[in-house]
Amino acid sequence: MVDIAHTTVSTSGASRGYAHPEVLVSTEWVAENLGDSHLRLVECDEDVLLYDTGHIPGSVKLDWVHELSAPVVRDYLSRERMQELLRSKGIDNDTTVVLYGDRDNWWAAFAFWVFRLFGMSNVKLMDGGRARWAEQGGALFRDAPSHPPGDILVGPRNERPIRAFRDGVLAHVAEHRPLVDVRSPEEFRGDRVFLPECPDEGAVCLGHIPGALNIPWGRAVDPGTHCFRPATELKAIYRLEGGLKPDDDVITYCRIGERSSHTWFVLTYLLGFKKVRNYDGSWTEWGNLVGAPIERS
């Protein structure tokens, strides 16, 4: 078994030039802090059954399908239900929450975004996610941890700064403001409506929102390490190639909001963009809207 805490490969966010390196921790940091009573590791996977096959010792499962969504309408939890959920995970007011997951932190970034909707600030991502931990030889246990109920107080949802809705996106299009479509080129062109390995949530029309840039979310990740690319490489992708500026009013979108949360995280915390909102309705809403403008290419 590899001793992650003493590996020589550094994934320090500060050393890679990020605007807010404090939102990232490395697998080495996690290994060194296992057992800290003020730390709660939270695994959020696209594959909701993956946690049960083995997880980082002490980590708790967050099921994005059944736990983060409202039970009836397409929306997120109320403040009261969110507080109840987090307390059930053993999270206190002074707990540092570290999120990680599969698919290079797709859904971990989505959970991070949902936590930020409620104003939670002491939340971080484990860079490289589950794949990096496993590839470094980190222990994965099947035993479910037992944590005493937490006492966290969750504030009201404040969506305006980081969440976009369809009417706002329509206005964005009319004003020719930047949108980033983070889906695959095939989805962007309208050749397919969903990824082959993902379920079809359904959209009548194919294509993309007019004027959107296509910068697939995965370009922000180094496939060899599963970690975010350094700031110099991210700037080349989003600023030089994409033409985005840190003061731009940017909206990101994908299919159901998970991949676009990942790019929202990159632009906001790694590159320091001032105003980035995630359109979580994304293509499953836009592709079904009567009369919504669509481009295909």
matplotlib code that plots the C-alpha trace (Angstrom):
import matplotlib.pyplot as plt

x = [0.0, 1.4, 1.8, 0.0, 1.0, 4.6, 4.5, 6.7, 4.2, 2.8, -0.6, -0.5, -3.0, -0.8, 2.1, 0.0, -1.0, -4.7, -6.7, -8.2, -6.0, -7.6, -10.6, -8.4, -6.7, -4.5, -4.8, -1.6, -3.3, -6.3, -4.1, -2.3, -5.6, -7.6, -9.2, -9.4, -12.7, -13.1, -12.9, -15.7, -14.9, -17.9, -18.0, -20.4, -20.3, -22.1, -22.3, -24.3, -23.4, -19.7, -19.3, -20.5, -17.7, -15.1, -14.5, -11.9, -11.9, -14.4, -16.0, -19.8, -21.9, -23.8, -26.4, -27.0, -30.1, -32.0, -30.5, -29.7, -32.8, -36.3, -38.7, -41.3, -40.2, -37.0, -35.0, -32.8, -33.5, -35.0, -32.8, -34.5, -34.0, -30.4, -29.6, -31.2, -29.2, -25.8, -26.5, -27.2, -23.7, -22.1, -21.3, -21.0, -20.6, -16.8, -16.4, -14.3, -16.1, -13.9, -15.8, -14.5, -15.9, -15.6, -15.3, -12.6, -15.0, -17.9, -20.5, -18.2, -18.0, -21.8, -22.2, -19.7, -21.9, -25.1, -23.3, -22.4, -26.1, -26.6, -23.6, -21.4, -17.8, -15.8, -16.0, -13.2, -12.5, -9.9, -8.0, -7.9, -10.9, -11.5, -9.4, -6.2, -6.7, -7.1, -4.2, -1.9, -2.7, -5.0, -7.1, -10.7, -13.0, -16.4, -17.4, -19.9, -18.6, -20.6, -20.5, -22.6, -25.3, -23.9, -25.2, -24.6, -26.8, -27.6, -28.5, -31.2, -30.5, -28.9, -29.0, -28.6, -24.8, -24.1, -27.3, -28.9, -32.5, -33.9, -35.2, -31.8, -30.2, -32.5, -31.5, -27.9, -28.2, -30.0, -27.2, -24.5, -22.8, -20.5, -21.9, -19.8, -21.2, -19.1, -20.5, -18.8, -18.4, -20.9, -23.5, -22.7, -22.9, -26.3, -25.0, -26.2, -28.3, -26.4, -23.2, -23.3, -22.3, -25.0, -28.8, -30.9, -32.7, -34.5, -34.4, -36.6, -34.1, -30.4, -27.7, -26.5, -27.6, -26.8, -23.4, -22.1, -18.5, -17.8, -15.1, -15.6, -15.3, -12.6, -10.0, -9.5, -8.2, -4.8, -5.8, -2.5, -3.1, -6.9, -6.0, -6.8, -4.3, -2.1, -3.4, -1.2, -2.7, -6.3, -5.7, -4.6, -7.8, -10.4, -8.8, -6.5, -8.4, -11.9, -11.5, -13.1, -12.1, -12.1, -14.7, -17.0, -20.5, -20.3, -23.0, -21.9, -24.3, -24.2, -26.9, -28.3, -25.8, -23.1, -20.4, -21.1, -20.6, -17.1, -16.3, -18.0, -15.6, -12.6, -13.5, -14.5, -12.0, -9.0, -9.0, -10.7, -13.5, -15.8, -19.3, -19.9, -23.3, -24.3, -27.4, -28.4, -31.5, -29.0, -29.9, -32.6, -34.6, -33.4, -33.8, -37.4, -38.4, -41.0, -39.5, -36.1, -33.4, -31.0, -28.0, -26.6, -23.2]
y = [0.0, 3.4, 5.9, 8.8, 11.2, 10.8, 10.8, 13.3, 14.5, 17.9, 19.1, 22.3, 24.8, 27.7, 26.3, 26.2, 29.8, 29.6, 32.6, 30.8, 27.8, 27.5, 25.7, 22.7, 20.1, 17.3, 13.6, 13.9, 16.5, 14.2, 11.2, 13.3, 14.6, 11.4, 11.1, 14.8, 15.4, 18.8, 17.2, 15.5, 13.8, 13.6, 11.3, 12.3, 10.1, 10.0, 6.3, 6.4, 2.7, 3.3, 4.4, 1.0, -0.8, 1.1, 4.7, 6.7, 5.8, 8.0, 9.5, 9.7, 9.2, 12.1, 10.8, 13.5, 11.8, 11.2, 13.6, 16.9, 17.2, 18.4, 15.4, 16.7, 19.8, 20.1, 22.1, 21.7, 21.2, 23.8, 25.3, 23.1, 19.9, 20.8, 21.5, 18.1, 16.3, 17.8, 17.2, 13.6, 13.4, 14.6, 18.1, 20.9, 24.6, 24.3, 21.3, 21.5, 19.6, 18.1, 16.8, 14.2, 11.8, 9.9, 11.3, 13.7, 15.4, 16.0, 15.6, 16.7, 20.1, 20.0, 19.4, 22.2, 24.5, 23.4, 24.0, 27.5, 28.2, 28.0, 30.2, 27.5, 28.7, 26.0, 23.6, 22.2, 19.8, 17.0, 17.6, 14.5, 12.9, 9.3, 8.2, 9.9, 8.5, 5.0, 5.2, 6.4, 3.3, 5.0, 2.7, 2.2, 0.7, -0.8, -0.2, 2.7, 5.2, 6.2, 9.9, 11.6, 14.0, 17.5, 20.9, 23.0, 25.9, 26.4, 29.8, 30.6, 29.9, 32.8, 31.9, 35.2, 35.3, 31.8, 30.4, 31.3, 30.6, 30.4, 34.0, 35.2, 33.1, 34.4, 38.0, 36.9, 35.7, 38.9, 41.0, 38.8, 38.0, 34.9, 31.5, 28.4, 25.1, 22.5, 19.4, 17.2, 18.6, 16.0, 17.3, 20.9, 20.3, 18.5, 15.1, 13.6, 14.7, 12.8, 10.9, 7.2, 6.2, 8.4, 8.1, 10.0, 12.7, 13.8, 16.8, 17.3, 19.4, 19.1, 21.8, 24.6, 28.0, 30.7, 32.4, 29.8, 28.8, 25.0, 24.3, 20.8, 20.5, 17.8, 20.1, 21.6, 18.3, 16.6, 13.1, 11.7, 12.9, 13.6, 17.0, 20.4, 21.9, 24.7, 28.3, 29.0, 26.2, 27.1, 30.7, 29.4, 27.5, 29.9, 33.3, 33.1, 30.5, 31.2, 35.0, 35.2, 38.0, 37.9, 40.7, 39.1, 38.1, 34.3, 31.6, 27.9, 25.1, 21.4, 18.8, 18.8, 21.1, 18.8, 19.3, 23.0, 23.2, 21.8, 24.7, 27.2, 26.1, 26.4, 29.9, 31.2, 29.7, 28.7, 31.7, 34.3, 35.3, 37.8, 36.8, 33.2, 31.6, 28.0, 27.3, 24.0, 23.7, 23.3, 21.4, 19.2, 22.5, 24.5, 21.7, 21.3, 25.0, 26.0, 28.8, 28.9, 29.9, 27.1, 26.8, 23.6, 23.4]
z = [0.0, -1.0, 1.8, 0.2, 3.0, 2.1, -1.7, -3.4, -6.0, -4.8, -5.9, -4.0, -5.4, -4.4, -6.4, -9.5, -9.5, -8.7, -7.6, -4.6, -3.8, -0.4, -1.9, -3.0, -0.9, -2.2, -1.6, 0.5, 2.7, 3.2, 4.1, 6.7, 8.2, 8.4, 11.8, 12.4, 14.2, 12.5, 9.1, 7.2, 3.9, 1.6, -1.5, -4.2, -7.3, -10.7, -10.0, -6.8, -6.0, -6.2, -2.6, -1.3, -3.2, -1.1, 0.0, 1.9, 5.6, 7.5, 4.4, 4.2, 1.0, -0.6, -3.1, -5.7, -7.0, -3.8, -1.3, -3.0, -5.1, -4.0, -3.8, -6.3, -8.3, -10.3, -7.8, -4.8, -1.1, 1.1, 3.8, 6.5, 4.5, 3.7, 7.3, 8.3, 5.6, 6.6, 10.3, 9.5, 8.0, 11.2, 10.0, 12.6, 12.2, 12.6, 10.3, 7.2, 4.5, 1.8, -1.3, -3.8, -6.3, -9.5, -13.0, -12.0, -9.5, -11.8, -9.1, -6.2, -8.0, -8.4, -4.6, -3.9, -6.0, -4.2, -0.8, -2.0, -2.8, 0.9, 1.7, 3.1, 2.9, 4.7, 1.8, -0.4, -3.2, -3.0, -6.2, -8.4, -6.8, -6.1, -9.1, -7.9, -4.4, -5.7, -8.2, -5.5, -3.5, -0.9, 1.3, 0.4, 3.1, 2.8, 6.4, 6.8, 9.3, 12.3, 13.2, 15.9, 14.5, 13.7, 14.8, 11.6, 11.0, 7.3, 5.9, 3.3, -0.3, -2.1, -5.8, -7.5, -7.6, -8.9, -10.5, -13.8, -14.9, -18.4, -18.6, -17.5, -20.2, -22.8, -21.8, -21.8, -25.4, -26.5, -24.9, -26.6, -23.3, -23.0, -22.5, -22.2, -23.3, -21.6, -23.3, -25.8, -29.4, -30.6, -28.2, -29.0, -32.8, -32.4, -33.4, -30.2, -27.2, -24.4, -23.8, -24.6, -21.1, -19.5, -19.2, -21.6, -19.5, -22.7, -24.9, -28.0, -29.9, -30.4, -30.8, -28.6, -27.3, -29.8, -29.4, -26.9, -26.8, -26.7, -24.1, -22.9, -19.1, -19.2, -20.8, -17.4, -16.0, -16.5, -17.6, -16.2, -12.6, -12.6, -11.1, -12.3, -14.8, -13.6, -14.0, -16.9, -18.9, -17.8, -18.9, -22.3, -22.7, -21.3, -21.8, -24.9, -26.8, -25.5, -25.3, -21.9, -19.5, -15.7, -15.5, -18.0, -16.9, -17.8, -17.8, -18.0, -19.0, -20.0, -19.9, -16.4, -14.6, -13.3, -15.8, -15.9, -12.1, -12.7, -15.2, -12.9, -10.2, -12.5, -13.7, -10.3, -7.9, -10.0, -12.5, -10.3, -12.6, -10.8, -12.1, -13.2, -13.0, -13.6, -15.7, -14.1, -16.2, -19.1, -22.2, -20.7, -20.2, -23.2, -25.7, -24.6, -24.5, -27.1, -29.2, -27.6, -30.0, -31.0, -33.2, -34.9, -36.4]

ax = plt.figure().add_subplot(projection="3d")
ax.plot(x, y, z, "-o")
ax.set_aspect("equal")
plt.show()
